[in-house]
């Protein structure tokens, strides 16, 4: 069955970096667009970054220039490199196969000021 398993979250000071990873299985990863969403307490889930099967990327304005999404089709893994983190980046980050109903369990990112 489809599985998406995120890792790499944690507690970091403002200005620091984290790299999230999402290991995918149960579908033809290289043929699917993938994305990272986040949800902060009391807020709606929002799309942070996406990457097409052709490796074309797009980002929310709030993270442009700070976050980078990438994929390794040989490892069935999508990454989110997060630099210059801000307290407002604090959220649970979720990996998803775009336009599907499949989500990972989420990984908590907390940025202290």
C-alpha positions as CSV (number, residue, x, y, z in Angstrom):
1,X,0.0,0.0,0.0
2,X,1.0,3.6,-0.3
3,X,3.3,4.9,2.4
4,X,4.9,8.3,3.0
5,X,7.2,8.6,5.9
6,X,8.6,11.9,6.9
7,X,11.7,12.5,9.0
8,X,14.1,15.3,9.9
9,X,12.0,17.6,12.0
10,X,13.1,19.1,15.3
11,X,13.8,22.2,17.3
12,X,16.1,24.8,15.8
13,X,16.9,28.4,16.6
14,X,15.9,31.2,14.3
15,X,18.3,31.4,11.4
16,X,19.1,27.8,11.5
17,X,18.5,25.0,9.0
18,X,16.8,21.6,8.8
19,X,16.4,19.1,6.1
20,X,13.2,17.1,5.9
21,X,13.0,13.8,4.0
22,X,10.0,11.8,2.9
23,X,10.4,8.2,1.9
24,X,7.7,6.9,-0.5
25,X,6.6,3.5,-1.3
26,X,3.6,1.7,-2.9
27,X,3.4,3.7,-6.1
28,X,5.6,4.7,-9.1
29,X,7.3,7.6,-7.4
30,X,9.2,8.9,-10.4
31,X,5.9,9.4,-12.3
32,X,4.3,11.6,-9.6
33,X,4.4,15.2,-8.6
34,X,5.2,15.5,-4.9
35,X,4.7,18.3,-2.4
36,X,5.3,19.5,1.1
37,X,2.6,21.1,3.1
38,X,2.6,22.6,6.6
39,X,0.0,23.3,9.3
40,X,0.6,25.6,12.2
41,X,-1.7,25.5,15.3
42,X,-5.0,27.2,14.5
43,X,-4.2,27.6,10.8
44,X,-5.2,25.9,7.6
45,X,-2.8,23.5,6.0
46,X,-0.8,25.3,3.3
47,X,1.3,24.2,0.3
48,X,5.0,25.1,0.9
49,X,6.7,23.6,-2.1
50,X,6.1,21.2,-4.9
51,X,8.1,19.3,-7.5
52,X,6.9,17.8,-10.7
53,X,8.0,14.5,-12.1
54,X,10.2,16.6,-14.4
55,X,11.8,18.2,-11.4
56,X,10.1,21.6,-12.0
57,X,9.7,23.3,-8.6
58,X,7.4,25.9,-7.2
59,X,7.2,27.6,-3.8
60,X,5.0,29.6,-1.5
61,X,6.0,33.2,-1.5
62,X,6.7,33.0,2.3
63,X,9.5,30.5,1.7
64,X,11.0,31.5,-1.7
65,X,14.8,31.9,-1.5
66,X,14.9,30.0,1.9
67,X,13.5,26.5,1.1
68,X,14.5,24.1,-1.6
69,X,12.6,21.0,-2.6
70,X,14.3,18.2,-4.4
71,X,13.8,14.5,-5.2
72,X,15.9,11.4,-5.6
73,X,13.9,9.0,-7.8
74,X,16.5,6.2,-7.2
75,X,15.7,6.4,-3.5
76,X,12.0,7.2,-3.8
77,X,12.6,10.2,-1.6
78,X,11.6,13.9,-1.7
79,X,13.5,16.4,0.4
80,X,12.9,19.9,1.8
81,X,16.0,21.8,2.7
82,X,15.0,24.7,5.0
83,X,17.4,27.5,5.6
84,X,17.2,30.8,7.4
85,X,14.3,29.5,9.5
86,X,11.9,31.9,11.2
87,X,9.6,31.3,14.2
88,X,6.7,31.6,11.8
89,X,7.9,28.5,10.0
90,X,6.9,26.5,13.1
91,X,4.4,23.9,12.0
92,X,3.8,20.2,11.3
93,X,5.2,19.5,7.9
94,X,3.5,16.9,5.7
95,X,4.6,15.1,2.6
96,X,2.1,14.2,-0.1
97,X,1.7,12.7,-3.5
98,X,0.0,15.7,-5.1
99,X,-3.6,15.3,-6.3
100,X,-4.0,12.1,-4.2
101,X,-5.5,11.3,-0.9
102,X,-2.2,10.1,0.5
103,X,-0.3,11.9,3.3
104,X,2.5,11.2,5.6
105,X,2.1,11.3,9.4
106,X,3.9,14.7,9.6
107,X,7.0,15.9,11.3
108,X,7.1,18.7,13.8
109,X,9.4,21.7,13.1
110,X,9.8,24.2,15.9
111,X,11.8,27.4,15.4
112,X,12.7,29.3,18.5
113,X,13.3,33.0,18.5
